């Protein structure tokens, strides 16, 4: 049988930069309204929505799905005729649930840093903080989401008994910790969720299905998890989170902030087509 792989997908050139300019415009209005609590939170919600939209677009691109198709799956979950449709919807729901929280936590972290420095700096000087979170960090984060979604789209098209092999790109950039995992092969039903790429920032590893594989690797030792960044301990392919609770954005202050959690709940309901 022909080997089939989940290969890496590239972000559209300048996509993150275009999205950042929209966030920057809103950020400037936010800096002008810091003394107005209600207006500040309204603009904060707008920024979170923009960041969420950017992340969600990466999910759809990775799944090779347009917005209308995603909306149809989310709305008509009682009318599915195939397992494929249910799998696709489950991935969308998992992605939305995680990425709305991630976007909110990221912007909350940004504003926490801004407020700590705003007393000693002019508003325009704080734009560097906005750029750090919404351009520099966002570019890498978007890549991770895009890749995770691409792997997930490939994964759901493999049958449960298919043998899946963990592979690296095989070049000089491959990390030793990832190379040590190359060749591990399991039936899809037994494949460890935390070994589904990406397992680290900038991970380029991929999965391979091969019906001619004659044997299955022995059970992994528990210490293999030391090679996986805890942030990526789950997998969107298995309806888990792209960014786990180990990510430093997910602080206790973020979890306890009533305003930010209200925004999260409302945005999730909107994207999940809940009343």
Residue frames relative to the residue before (quaternion, step in Angstrom):
aa qw qx qy qz dx dy dz
X 1.0000 0.0000 0.0000 0.0000 0.00 0.00 0.00
X 0.5409 -0.6396 0.4390 0.3250 3.55 -1.01 0.78
X 0.4529 -0.6722 0.5128 0.2830 3.54 -1.00 0.81
X 0.0877 -0.7844 0.6135 0.0240 3.56 -0.98 0.91
X 0.0904 -0.8311 0.5481 0.0249 3.58 -0.79 0.93
X 0.3953 -0.6336 0.6000 0.2867 3.49 -1.37 0.38
X 0.0867 -0.8448 0.5280 0.0040 3.57 -0.05 1.28
X 0.6331 -0.5667 0.3805 0.3650 3.53 -1.26 0.43
X 0.2406 -0.7477 0.6058 0.1269 3.53 -1.15 0.78
X 0.3032 -0.7630 0.5431 0.1760 3.58 -1.01 0.76
X 0.4999 -0.6407 0.4962 0.3056 3.54 -1.11 0.74
X 0.5511 -0.5849 0.4697 0.3654 3.53 -1.15 0.58
X 0.5559 -0.6387 0.4214 0.3248 3.54 -0.93 0.94
X 0.8587 0.1142 -0.1272 0.4832 3.56 -1.03 0.97
X 0.3704 0.7477 -0.4891 0.2539 3.63 1.19 0.15
X 0.6822 0.4810 -0.2912 0.4674 3.58 0.86 -0.94
X 0.6318 0.5394 -0.3388 0.4416 3.59 1.00 -0.75
X 0.6431 0.5152 -0.3251 0.4640 3.59 0.94 -0.83
X 0.6634 0.4932 -0.2994 0.4765 3.57 0.97 -0.84
X 0.6198 0.5556 -0.3417 0.4363 3.58 1.04 -0.73
X 0.6322 0.5459 -0.3417 0.4307 3.59 0.95 -0.78
X 0.6258 0.5150 -0.3361 0.4797 3.59 1.09 -0.64
X 0.6497 0.5045 -0.3080 0.4780 3.57 1.00 -0.85
X 0.6439 0.5370 -0.3229 0.4391 3.58 0.94 -0.88
X 0.6261 0.5327 -0.3376 0.4586 3.59 0.98 -0.79
X 0.6757 0.4707 -0.2848 0.4908 3.57 0.94 -0.88
X 0.6218 0.5552 -0.3370 0.4377 3.59 1.02 -0.79
X 0.6423 0.5230 -0.3264 0.4554 3.59 0.96 -0.80
X 0.6418 0.4949 -0.3193 0.4911 3.58 1.03 -0.71
X 0.6164 0.5477 -0.3376 0.4541 3.55 1.07 -0.73
X 0.6649 0.5062 -0.3060 0.4561 3.58 0.92 -0.87
X 0.6696 0.4918 -0.2942 0.4726 3.58 1.13 -0.60
X 0.7541 0.3804 -0.1983 0.4973 3.58 1.21 -0.31
X 0.2760 0.8090 -0.4877 0.1775 3.59 1.20 0.38
X 0.6680 0.4995 -0.3062 0.4588 3.58 1.13 -0.57
X 0.6645 0.4280 -0.2886 0.5403 3.59 1.29 -0.17
X 0.3179 -0.8063 0.4655 0.1793 3.56 -0.04 1.31
X 0.6745 0.5065 -0.3072 0.4407 3.58 0.83 -0.95
X 0.6793 0.4761 -0.2873 0.4789 3.57 0.92 -0.91
X 0.6159 0.5557 -0.3450 0.4392 3.58 1.02 -0.76
X 0.6934 0.4639 -0.2814 0.4742 3.57 0.91 -0.89
X 0.6001 0.5470 -0.3653 0.4553 3.59 1.11 -0.57
X 0.6800 0.4643 -0.2845 0.4909 3.57 0.97 -0.87
X 0.5949 0.5593 -0.3585 0.4524 3.56 1.08 -0.70
X 0.6357 0.5203 -0.3211 0.4712 3.57 1.00 -0.81
X 0.6312 0.5358 -0.3255 0.4568 3.57 1.02 -0.81
X 0.6593 0.5049 -0.3051 0.4662 3.58 0.95 -0.88
X 0.6446 0.5140 -0.3167 0.4691 3.58 0.98 -0.84
X 0.6368 0.5228 -0.3240 0.4649 3.58 1.01 -0.78
X 0.6463 0.5161 -0.3192 0.4627 3.58 0.99 -0.82
X 0.6704 0.4862 -0.3021 0.4720 3.57 0.93 -0.88
X 0.6320 0.5266 -0.3289 0.4637 3.57 1.00 -0.78
X 0.6416 0.5340 -0.3205 0.4477 3.57 0.95 -0.89
X 0.6345 0.5314 -0.3218 0.4598 3.56 1.04 -0.80
X 0.6792 0.4815 -0.2810 0.4774 3.57 0.91 -0.94
X 0.6600 0.5181 -0.3039 0.4513 3.57 0.96 -0.88
X 0.6247 0.5326 -0.3409 0.4580 3.58 1.04 -0.72
X 0.6173 0.5318 -0.3404 0.4692 3.59 1.13 -0.63
X 0.6129 0.5398 -0.3424 0.4645 3.58 1.07 -0.73
X 0.6881 0.4828 -0.2851 0.4606 3.57 0.83 -0.99
X 0.6371 0.5196 -0.3299 0.4640 3.57 1.01 -0.78
X 0.6667 0.5075 -0.3028 0.4542 3.57 0.94 -0.86
X 0.7050 0.4401 -0.2489 0.4973 3.56 1.11 -0.72
X 0.3480 -0.7396 0.4902 0.3028 3.59 1.31 -0.17
X 0.4834 0.6481 -0.4174 0.4149 3.53 0.98 0.98
X 0.3261 -0.7385 0.5451 0.2264 3.59 -0.93 0.78
X 0.7041 -0.4923 0.3097 0.4075 3.55 -1.28 0.39
X 0.6544 0.5289 -0.3232 0.4330 3.59 0.92 -0.86
X 0.6423 0.5124 -0.3214 0.4708 3.57 1.01 -0.77
X 0.6429 0.5165 -0.3186 0.4674 3.57 0.98 -0.85
X 0.6497 0.5201 -0.3117 0.4584 3.57 0.96 -0.88
X 0.6332 0.5317 -0.3188 0.4633 3.56 1.02 -0.81
X 0.6634 0.5030 -0.3049 0.4625 3.59 0.93 -0.86
X 0.6815 0.4956 -0.2879 0.4550 3.57 0.96 -0.87
X 0.7007 0.4734 -0.2687 0.4612 3.57 1.03 -0.77
X 0.8021 0.3301 -0.1332 0.4796 3.56 0.88 -0.97
X 0.1567 0.8517 -0.4906 0.0970 3.57 0.98 0.79
X 0.6577 0.4938 -0.3244 0.4673 3.61 1.20 -0.22
X 0.6891 0.4915 -0.2628 0.4632 3.57 1.29 -0.09
X 0.3378 0.7658 -0.4945 0.2342 3.59 1.18 0.36
X 0.2216 -0.7757 0.5788 0.1191 3.54 -1.08 0.79
X 0.7715 0.2591 -0.1565 0.5596 3.60 1.24 -0.25
X 0.5911 -0.5578 0.4516 0.3680 3.54 -1.27 0.48
X 0.5753 0.6036 -0.3659 0.4134 3.58 1.10 -0.70
X 0.6623 0.5051 -0.3070 0.4605 3.59 0.92 -0.89
X 0.6494 0.5077 -0.3171 0.4690 3.58 0.97 -0.82
X 0.6393 0.5249 -0.3204 0.4616 3.58 0.97 -0.87
X 0.6614 0.5062 -0.3078 0.4600 3.57 0.91 -0.90
X 0.6601 0.4969 -0.3154 0.4668 3.57 0.93 -0.83
X 0.6388 0.5328 -0.3333 0.4437 3.59 0.92 -0.85
X 0.6422 0.5085 -0.3214 0.4752 3.58 1.04 -0.74
X 0.6407 0.5208 -0.3239 0.4619 3.59 0.95 -0.83
X 0.6612 0.5069 -0.3069 0.4600 3.58 0.91 -0.90
X 0.6570 0.5037 -0.3082 0.4686 3.59 0.93 -0.88
X 0.6562 0.5149 -0.3092 0.4569 3.57 0.97 -0.86
X 0.6636 0.4996 -0.3072 0.4643 3.58 0.87 -0.93
X 0.6510 0.5349 -0.3182 0.4346 3.57 0.86 -0.96
X 0.7177 0.4415 -0.2417 0.4812 3.59 0.94 -0.90
X 0.7529 0.4504 -0.2394 0.4159 3.57 0.74 -1.04
X 0.5583 0.5460 -0.4045 0.4760 3.60 1.15 -0.36
X 0.6648 0.4868 -0.2992 0.4813 3.57 0.92 -0.89
X 0.6504 0.5224 -0.3215 0.4479 3.57 0.95 -0.85
X 0.6568 0.5067 -0.3127 0.4628 3.59 0.89 -0.90
X 0.6648 0.4996 -0.3019 0.4662 3.57 0.94 -0.89
X 0.6607 0.5052 -0.3047 0.4641 3.57 0.95 -0.87
X 0.6357 0.5329 -0.3248 0.4542 3.58 1.03 -0.77
X 0.7046 0.4454 -0.2733 0.4801 3.58 0.85 -0.94
X 0.5946 0.5411 -0.3608 0.4728 3.59 1.15 -0.54
X 0.6390 0.5098 -0.3164 0.4813 3.59 1.01 -0.80
X 0.6308 0.5307 -0.3301 0.4598 3.57 1.01 -0.81
X 0.7116 0.4562 -0.2740 0.4587 3.59 0.79 -0.99
X 0.5812 0.5591 -0.3772 0.4553 3.59 1.09 -0.56
X 0.6728 0.4786 -0.2848 0.4871 3.56 0.96 -0.87
X 0.6284 0.5368 -0.3342 0.4530 3.59 0.99 -0.79
X 0.6915 0.4851 -0.2835 0.4540 3.57 0.83 -0.97
X 0.6228 0.5391 -0.3375 0.4556 3.57 1.11 -0.61
X 0.7641 0.3703 -0.1880 0.4937 3.58 1.09 -0.68
X 0.5455 0.6785 -0.3863 0.3049 3.59 1.17 -0.51
X 0.5931 0.5844 -0.3761 0.4066 3.59 1.12 -0.52
X 0.7684 0.3449 -0.1764 0.5095 3.57 1.10 -0.64
X 0.7402 0.3670 -0.2139 0.5212 3.60 1.24 -0.05
X 0.5319 -0.5874 0.5000 0.3494 3.53 -1.27 0.43
X 0.6615 -0.5352 0.3451 0.3960 3.60 -1.13 0.62
X 0.6716 0.5070 -0.3147 0.4393 3.58 0.93 -0.86
X 0.6029 0.5657 -0.3592 0.4331 3.58 1.18 -0.50
X 0.6312 0.5447 -0.3254 0.4462 3.57 1.21 -0.48
X 0.4799 0.6817 -0.4358 0.3391 3.57 1.25 -0.17
X 0.5673 0.5936 -0.3803 0.4256 3.56 1.19 -0.47
X 0.6222 0.5262 -0.3352 0.4729 3.57 1.13 -0.65
X 0.6308 0.5275 -0.3207 0.4701 3.55 1.01 -0.84
X 0.6614 0.5071 -0.3055 0.4605 3.57 0.95 -0.87
X 0.6207 0.5593 -0.3438 0.4286 3.57 0.99 -0.81
X 0.7421 0.4122 -0.2293 0.4763 3.57 0.84 -1.00
X 0.8121 0.3496 -0.1384 0.4463 3.56 0.80 -1.06
X 0.7172 0.3267 -0.2667 0.5548 3.57 1.27 0.13
X 0.7375 0.4098 -0.2428 0.4787 3.58 0.60 -1.14
X 0.7261 0.4014 -0.2382 0.5048 3.57 0.70 -1.08
X 0.6545 0.5507 -0.3172 0.4096 3.56 0.91 -0.95
X 0.6104 0.5626 -0.3579 0.4276 3.59 1.01 -0.73
X 0.6837 0.4663 -0.2738 0.4901 3.57 0.94 -0.92
X 0.6517 0.5222 -0.3128 0.4524 3.57 0.96 -0.87
X 0.6420 0.5234 -0.3236 0.4574 3.57 0.97 -0.82
X 0.6162 0.5428 -0.3358 0.4614 3.57 1.05 -0.78
X 0.6570 0.5152 -0.3139 0.4521 3.57 0.93 -0.89
X 0.6689 0.5004 -0.2980 0.4618 3.56 0.93 -0.93
X 0.6396 0.5330 -0.3180 0.4536 3.57 0.94 -0.89
X 0.6896 0.4783 -0.2839 0.4638 3.56 0.89 -0.93
X 0.6394 0.5272 -0.3225 0.4574 3.57 0.98 -0.87
X 0.6665 0.4915 -0.2995 0.4737 3.59 0.99 -0.81
X 0.6291 0.5346 -0.3331 0.4554 3.58 1.03 -0.74
X 0.6427 0.5040 -0.3085 0.4875 3.55 1.02 -0.84
X 0.6496 0.5286 -0.3161 0.4458 3.59 0.96 -0.90
X 0.6510 0.5216 -0.3131 0.4540 3.57 0.97 -0.84
X 0.6480 0.4978 -0.3010 0.4916 3.54 1.10 -0.75
X 0.6489 0.5729 -0.3096 0.3935 3.54 0.92 -1.02
X 0.7123 0.4736 -0.2848 0.4328 3.59 0.77 -0.95
X 0.6406 0.5093 -0.3306 0.4701 3.59 1.25 -0.16
X 0.5866 0.5421 -0.3735 0.4717 3.58 1.32 0.12
X 0.4526 -0.6846 0.4947 0.2860 3.60 -0.92 0.83
X 0.6654 -0.5549 0.3279 0.3765 3.57 -1.16 0.61
X 0.7195 0.4421 -0.2572 0.4698 3.60 1.08 -0.59
X 0.4325 0.7126 -0.4527 0.3165 3.58 1.28 -0.06
X 0.3772 -0.7032 0.5512 0.2437 3.58 -1.01 0.78
X 0.1391 -0.7968 0.5875 0.0233 3.54 -0.77 1.13
X 0.1308 -0.8029 0.5804 0.0368 3.57 -0.86 1.01
X 0.3752 -0.7063 0.5611 0.2136 3.55 -1.01 0.91
X 0.0139 -0.8192 0.5713 -0.0489 3.58 -0.75 1.08
X 0.2839 -0.7119 0.6095 0.2025 3.55 -1.28 0.48
X 0.6396 -0.5319 0.3907 0.3942 3.56 -1.30 0.14
X 0.3993 -0.7767 0.4262 0.2359 3.59 1.28 -0.16
X 0.5895 0.5573 -0.3912 0.4345 3.60 1.11 0.52
X 0.7433 -0.4346 0.2825 0.4229 3.56 -1.33 -0.02
X 0.6206 0.5601 -0.3428 0.4285 3.59 1.22 -0.29
X 0.5080 0.6672 -0.4204 0.3464 3.60 1.22 -0.29
X 0.3984 -0.7152 0.5260 0.2303 3.57 -0.86 0.97
X 0.5938 -0.6029 0.4010 0.3510 3.57 -1.05 0.80
X 0.6407 0.5384 -0.3306 0.4362 3.57 1.01 -0.79
X 0.6670 0.4747 -0.2986 0.4906 3.57 1.11 -0.64
X 0.6190 0.5561 -0.3345 0.4424 3.56 1.05 -0.80
X 0.6221 0.5630 -0.3343 0.4292 3.57 1.10 -0.72
X 0.6904 0.4704 -0.2713 0.4780 3.58 1.21 -0.43
X 0.4750 0.7086 -0.4274 0.2993 3.58 1.25 -0.33
X 0.7900 0.3188 -0.2499 0.4602 3.55 -0.99 0.88
X 0.4670 0.6579 -0.4654 0.3640 3.59 1.22 -0.15
X 0.0407 -0.8265 0.5588 -0.0550 3.55 -0.71 1.11
X 0.0742 0.7856 -0.6069 0.0953 3.54 -0.90 1.03
X 0.5617 -0.5159 0.4842 0.4288 3.56 -1.22 0.26
X 0.6313 -0.5499 0.3773 0.3959 3.57 -1.03 0.66
X 0.6625 0.5368 -0.3083 0.4217 3.58 0.93 -0.88
X 0.7494 0.3681 -0.2031 0.5115 3.61 1.19 -0.48
X 0.4607 0.7066 -0.4494 0.2940 3.59 1.22 -0.14
X 0.4755 -0.6908 0.4615 0.2893 3.63 -0.79 1.00
X 0.4873 -0.6977 0.4421 0.2832 3.58 -0.76 1.04
X 0.7019 0.4675 -0.2869 0.4545 3.58 1.02 -0.71
X 0.6362 0.4746 -0.3591 0.4910 3.59 1.24 0.24
X 0.4851 0.6140 -0.4633 0.4160 3.57 1.23 0.31
X 0.4350 -0.7242 0.4632 0.2677 3.63 -0.54 1.11
X 0.5699 -0.1820 -0.7970 -0.0835 1.43 -2.24 1.15
X 0.2643 -0.7687 0.5636 0.1468 3.57 -1.08 0.75
X 0.7614 0.1626 -0.0931 0.6206 3.57 1.32 0.06
X 0.6337 -0.4966 0.4095 0.4291 3.57 -1.26 0.28
X 0.8388 0.1567 -0.1313 0.5047 3.57 -0.89 0.94
X 0.3341 0.7561 -0.5003 0.2578 3.59 1.22 0.29
X 0.1584 -0.8004 0.5753 0.0582 3.57 -0.88 1.02
X 0.3861 0.7353 -0.4769 0.2880 3.57 1.26 0.16
X 0.1308 -0.7929 0.5928 0.0530 3.54 -1.21 0.47
X 0.4348 -0.6802 0.5274 0.2650 3.54 -1.34 0.11
X 0.1742 -0.7821 0.5949 0.0640 3.53 -1.14 0.72
X 0.1449 -0.7614 0.6224 0.1095 3.57 -0.98 0.80
X 0.0329 0.8053 -0.5858 0.0851 3.55 -0.88 0.98
X 0.3150 -0.7875 0.5030 0.1661 3.55 -0.38 1.20
X 0.6428 0.5319 -0.3290 0.4423 3.60 1.24 -0.26
X 0.4200 0.7166 -0.4678 0.3020 3.58 1.28 -0.09
X 0.3022 -0.8100 0.4826 0.1403 3.58 -0.64 1.12
X 0.8121 0.1582 -0.0674 0.5576 3.57 1.10 -0.55
X 0.3492 -0.7178 0.5675 0.2019 3.51 -1.30 0.36
X 0.5482 -0.6387 0.4264 0.3311 3.55 -0.95 0.88
X 0.5665 -0.5780 0.4618 0.3630 3.53 -1.22 0.52
X 0.6776 -0.4907 0.3461 0.4245 3.54 -1.23 0.38
X 0.4983 -0.6539 0.4841 0.2995 3.52 -1.07 0.79
X 0.4471 -0.6390 0.5459 0.3063 3.53 -1.15 0.59
X 0.6363 -0.5674 0.3634 0.3757 3.56 -1.13 0.63
X 0.6457 0.5590 -0.3382 0.3953 3.60 1.05 -0.66
X 0.4499 0.6795 -0.4783 0.3273 3.63 1.19 -0.04
X 0.5991 0.5932 -0.3628 0.3970 3.58 1.12 -0.62
X 0.5434 0.6060 -0.4025 0.4189 3.58 1.24 -0.32
X 0.6530 0.5169 -0.3021 0.4639 3.58 1.22 -0.45
X 0.6696 0.4758 -0.2829 0.4952 3.58 1.29 -0.21
X 0.4307 -0.6750 0.5345 0.2705 3.58 -0.86 0.97
X 0.4998 -0.6876 0.4315 0.3022 3.64 -0.69 1.04
X 0.5532 0.6080 -0.3932 0.4119 3.59 1.16 -0.53
X 0.7718 0.3122 -0.1529 0.5324 3.58 1.13 -0.72
X 0.2749 0.8059 -0.4825 0.2054 3.56 1.16 0.62
X 0.7003 0.3749 -0.2597 0.5492 3.57 1.26 -0.26
X 0.2613 -0.7684 0.5628 0.1570 3.57 -1.27 0.11
X 0.4807 -0.6600 0.5004 0.2880 3.54 -0.94 0.92
X 0.5760 0.6046 -0.3691 0.4080 3.59 1.12 -0.65
X 0.7438 0.3279 -0.1912 0.5501 3.57 1.16 -0.66
X 0.5814 -0.6227 0.3349 0.4024 3.55 1.26 0.62
X 0.4527 0.6630 -0.4624 0.3765 3.56 1.16 0.64
X 0.6741 -0.4936 0.3698 0.4065 3.55 -1.31 -0.20
X 0.4831 -0.6186 0.5287 0.3232 3.55 -1.17 0.61
X 0.7763 0.1364 -0.0483 0.6136 3.56 0.95 -0.97
X 0.2971 -0.7903 0.5109 0.1617 3.58 -0.44 1.19
X 0.7082 -0.4577 0.3397 0.4165 3.53 -1.34 0.05
X 0.5396 0.6211 -0.4012 0.4026 3.60 1.27 -0.12
X 0.5066 0.6402 -0.4393 0.3748 3.61 1.21 -0.25
X 0.5278 -0.6818 0.4082 0.3000 3.62 -0.85 0.93
X 0.5236 0.6201 -0.4281 0.3977 3.63 1.16 -0.22
X 0.6981 0.4940 -0.2746 0.4395 3.57 1.03 -0.79
X 0.0669 0.8292 -0.5446 0.1064 3.55 0.44 1.26
X 0.6300 -0.5201 0.4044 0.4112 3.55 -1.27 0.26
X 0.6034 0.5549 -0.3575 0.4475 3.61 1.07 -0.67
X 0.6322 0.5171 -0.3273 0.4751 3.57 1.00 -0.81
X 0.6769 0.5037 -0.2963 0.4475 3.58 0.86 -0.93
X 0.7376 0.4373 -0.2308 0.4598 3.59 1.04 -0.76
X 0.5523 0.6272 -0.4009 0.3753 3.60 1.21 -0.29
X 0.3989 -0.7630 0.4602 0.2167 3.57 -0.45 1.24
X 0.6655 0.5157 -0.3178 0.4361 3.60 0.88 -0.91
X 0.6931 0.4766 -0.2912 0.4557 3.56 0.84 -0.95
X 0.6606 0.5006 -0.3129 0.4639 3.59 1.01 -0.74
X 0.5937 0.5464 -0.3580 0.4698 3.58 1.16 -0.54
X 0.6319 0.5198 -0.3176 0.4792 3.57 1.02 -0.84
X 0.6406 0.5342 -0.3180 0.4506 3.58 0.93 -0.92
X 0.6794 0.4985 -0.2928 0.4519 3.57 0.83 -0.98
X 0.6802 0.4951 -0.2944 0.4534 3.58 0.88 -0.94
X 0.6757 0.4920 -0.2980 0.4610 3.57 0.95 -0.85
X 0.6158 0.5302 -0.3443 0.4702 3.59 1.03 -0.71
X 0.6637 0.5111 -0.3078 0.4512 3.57 0.87 -0.94
X 0.6447 0.5263 -0.3175 0.4546 3.56 1.01 -0.82
X 0.7198 0.4471 -0.2586 0.4638 3.58 0.80 -0.99
X 0.7037 0.4422 -0.2603 0.4915 3.58 1.11 -0.65
X 0.4403 -0.7297 0.4238 0.3068 3.56 1.37 0.19
X 0.3853 0.6931 -0.5088 0.3351 3.56 0.99 0.89
X 0.4702 -0.6724 0.4923 0.2907 3.56 -1.09 0.67
